[in-house]
């Protein structure tokens, strides 16, 4: 898997996790649509187990 596809997959998974946590259906629909757009632009990506990813602790944004 190329580096771009890896980052695209991570971004799509993050958007789906965010959609799952929001209570606003319009926001959730927008996040799911963005994840679908990323998938369309990168081609077919292997399936992501969103439940397993949601259980993982978030990665830090900066190195300490």
Buried (B, 14 or more C-beta within 10 A) or exposed (E): EEEEBEEBBBBBBBBBBBBEEEEEEEEBEBBBEBBEEBBEEBEEBEEBEBEEEEEEEEEEEEEE
